[in-house]
Amino acid sequence: FSYFAQRLINLPFFEPDDANALSTENLDVSQVFDLNGKGAVEALAVLEAALHEQRRSEEVKLWFRFDPPTPGGGETLFQPVGRRLRDAIKHGHAVRAMPAQGGGWIVRLSAKVR
């Protein structure tokens, strides 16, 4: 475990595996959605399709990848996509969403009943 994970393990509400997952970049994903160069409307449409149209019998992890911010580059997709993911977690479509170091979000979607 990393130093950060070791510190989290000492907190009573963190399981060791959860603490380690929070402290490391886990890019073992089922699918990557490349949102580079897309506007917010188009990127959110891709996200909606992934949240609602995919039939899955088990949890899946997806990476919604886009460029990291650049100085003077204006708003990135980070906030609009992040807000939508927060709603997806609230409504049970997603289990967890974490920022990806390389840009974007790593999202674990909940299983759907077939």
Secondary structure, DSSP 8 states (H G I E B T S, - for coil): --HHHHHHHTSTT--HHHHHHHHS-----SEEEE-TT--HHHHHHHHHHHHHT---SS-EEEEEE-----TT----SHHHHHHHHHHHHHTTSEEEEEE-TTSSEEEEE-----
